[in-house]
Amino acid sequence: MKDPVRTLRIDGVKAPEMTPKPDDAELAAQALLEHKSEPKGHKKKAKAKQPKEGTPEFFEQMSGKISDAHAAEARNALRYLAYTEQELKENPTPEQLAEIEKGLYQYQDTAEREKGELLTRWQHCIAECILLQQTEPDNDKTED
């Protein structure tokens, strides 16, 4: 049987709310961690010579870049899904729902490419968002 997912917690520290994209503080922390994780005395590698176009090395390098880009897209989609799940629990306004739905559609291709849990969570979020929009009481309508 699979272990339940447990959230990492530090006593006395409240986790910040999830944002749809990394904020400046997160980017600064990531840069600091990357800097600290470099071995001492390690200098940045000089830019590697580009392989000649059409060679196996060229296509191998391009394949690696595409894989890296797909992995980054999947991480961004997963982050947006976590943000969406958080926001949907907070009874969002119709305007917020429309904005969330718009953001979800930006990650549709990624979710469909990655499949699995990412696609399942994306489908659940978009369905819940649409359902909430349809069940919102219409204050603009008046009965005749």
C-alpha positions in Angstrom: 0.0 0.0 0.0 1.3 3.4 -0.9 2.3 5.8 1.9 0.2 8.9 2.2 1.8 12.1 1.0 3.1 14.1 3.9 3.9 17.8 3.7 7.2 19.0 5.0 6.7 21.3 8.0 9.0 23.2 10.3 7.7 23.8 13.8 6.8 27.5 14.3 7.1 28.4 10.6 4.0 29.1 8.5 4.3 28.1 4.9 3.7 31.0 2.5 0.8 30.8 0.1 1.5 29.3 -3.3 1.9 31.8 -6.2 1.4 30.9 -9.8 4.9 31.8 -10.7 8.1 32.2 -8.6 8.4 35.5 -7.0 11.7 37.5 -6.5 12.4 36.0 -3.1 12.1 32.5 -4.5 14.4 33.3 -7.5 16.9 34.9 -5.2 16.9 31.8 -2.9 17.3 29.5 -5.8 20.3 31.5 -7.1 21.8 31.5 -3.6 21.4 27.7 -3.3 22.9 27.2 -6.7 25.8 29.4 -5.8 26.4 27.7 -2.5 26.2 24.2 -4.1 29.1 24.9 -6.5 32.3 23.4 -5.4 34.9 25.8 -3.9 37.4 27.0 -6.5 35.1 25.9 -9.3 35.0 28.4 -12.1 32.2 28.6 -14.7 33.0 26.4 -17.7 33.8 28.3 -20.8 31.0 28.0 -23.4 31.3 24.6 -25.0 32.0 24.6 -28.7 28.8 24.0 -30.7 28.7 20.8 -32.7 28.3 21.2 -36.4 24.7 21.3 -37.6 23.4 17.9 -38.9 25.9 15.8 -36.9 24.8 13.2 -34.3 26.3 15.4 -31.6 24.2 18.3 -32.7 21.0 16.3 -32.6 22.0 14.8 -29.2 22.5 18.3 -27.8 19.2 19.5 -29.3 17.4 16.5 -27.8 18.9 17.4 -24.4 17.7 21.0 -24.7 14.2 19.9 -25.6 14.0 17.4 -22.7 15.2 20.2 -20.3 12.5 22.6 -21.7 9.8 19.9 -21.3 10.9 19.2 -17.7 10.8 23.0 -16.9 7.3 23.3 -18.5 6.1 20.3 -16.4 7.4 21.9 -13.2 5.7 25.2 -14.1 2.4 23.4 -14.8 2.6 21.5 -11.6 3.2 24.7 -9.7 0.2 26.4 -11.3 -2.0 23.4 -10.5 -0.9 23.6 -6.8 -1.7 27.3 -6.9 -5.1 26.6 -8.5 -6.0 23.9 -6.0 -5.2 26.3 -3.2 -7.3 29.1 -4.7 -10.3 26.9 -5.5 -10.6 26.1 -1.8 -10.9 29.8 -1.0 -14.3 30.4 -2.7 -12.9 32.6 -5.6 -15.0 35.3 -7.2 -16.2 34.9 -10.8 -13.4 37.2 -12.0 -10.8 35.1 -10.1 -12.3 31.9 -11.6 -12.1 33.3 -15.1 -8.4 34.2 -14.5 -7.6 30.8 -13.1 -9.3 29.1 -16.0 -7.3 31.2 -18.5 -4.1 30.2 -16.7 -5.1 26.5 -16.7 -5.5 26.6 -20.5 -2.0 27.9 -20.9 -0.8 24.5 -19.5 -3.2 22.3 -21.4 -0.6 21.1 -24.0 2.0 20.4 -21.3 -0.6 18.4 -19.3 -1.6 16.4 -22.3 2.0 15.7 -23.3 3.1 14.6 -19.8 -0.1 12.6 -19.1 -0.4 10.7 -15.8 -1.0 12.6 -12.6 -0.3 16.0 -14.1 -3.1 15.5 -16.7 -5.5 14.1 -14.1 -5.0 17.0 -11.8 -5.3 19.5 -14.7 -8.6 17.9 -15.8 -9.9 18.0 -12.2 -9.0 21.7 -11.8 -10.5 22.8 -15.1 -13.7 20.8 -14.4 -14.0 22.3 -10.9 -13.3 25.8 -12.3 -16.0 25.5 -15.0 -18.5 23.9 -12.6 -18.0 26.7 -10.1 -18.5 29.3 -12.8 -21.8 27.6 -13.9 -23.1 27.4 -10.3 -22.3 31.0 -9.4 -25.5 32.9 -8.7 -26.2 35.4 -11.4 -26.8 38.7 -9.6 -27.2 40.5 -12.9 -30.4 38.6 -13.9 -33.7 39.8 -12.8 -37.0 37.9 -13.0 -39.7 39.4 -15.2 
